[in-house]
Amino acid sequence: ELLSARFGLPPLRSTDTLDAVAATPELAETLGVAAGAPLILMRRLALTHDDVPLELTEEYVRPDRGRYRIALVAEASMIELKDGPD
């Protein structure tokens, strides 16, 4: 909301990438797990008008304490309607 209201830069779309990774000793201490424990690494790239990058984040999540909900929506330009069978 702040980026949209104050700067006119709404996040229009983003791409999230999820990977399974092993906890480094530093991450393990921070997240309270053993070194080498499985984690989920989520990287997000959010874009605004003309595909200008707006946000780049990396987030490490314990699989036992996180949940992701992913909604897939087709853009109007990707939907093709046809009349009858081909």
N, C-alpha and C positions, 0 to 999 in steps of 0.2 A: 504494500500500500504506500509506503514512504517513497519508494522509487517512482511509482506511478504519479502520486499526487505532487510531490515536491520537484521532481526532476523530469517528469514526462517520459520515463523509461519503464514501461510495464514489461514484466517478463512474459513474453508471448508464447514461448515454447521451450521445452528443455529435453535433454537426453540424459537418462540415468543409466549407468552401467554398474552391474553388480558382479563382484568377483569373490570367490572364497580365497582367503589368505590365511597364513599362519601368523600368530601374534609374535611380534618382536619382543625382546625383553622390556623395552620401554613401554610399548602398548600393553603388554601383559600386566605390568605394575599399575598402570593408569586404570585399566579396566577390571583389575582383580581376577585375572585368570593366569594359568600357567603359560610360560613361554612356549610357543609352538601350538597353542590352542587354536582351534578354528575360529575365524572372525569373518564377517561380511564387510567388504569394502565397497561403499557406494560412492561413485563419482557422478557429479551432476554438472552439466553445462547448460545454463539458461541463456536464451537469446532474446533480444528485443527487436525493434524495427530494423529491417535490412540485414538481419542475421548478425547484428552487433553483439558480441559476448557481453553478458551482464553479470553472470555469477559463475564461479568455478569452485566447487566444494569437493572435499574428500571427507567421508564419514566412516568411522570404524564402528561396527556394531557386534555385540555378542549375540550369536544366533539364539541363545536361550532367553534373551531379553528384548528382542526386536521383532517387528512384523512390518512387512511392506504390503501395501495395496497398490496394485498397478491397474490403471484404467486405460484401455486402448480405444482411441477414437479416430475414425477415418476423417481426413480433411475432405471438404466438398470436392476439391480438385482430383481426389483419388477415387471417387465413386463414379462409375459409369453405368447408366441405365440403358437397357436395350429393349426394343419392342419385339416381343415374341422370341421363339427359339431360332437359333442360327442354322 
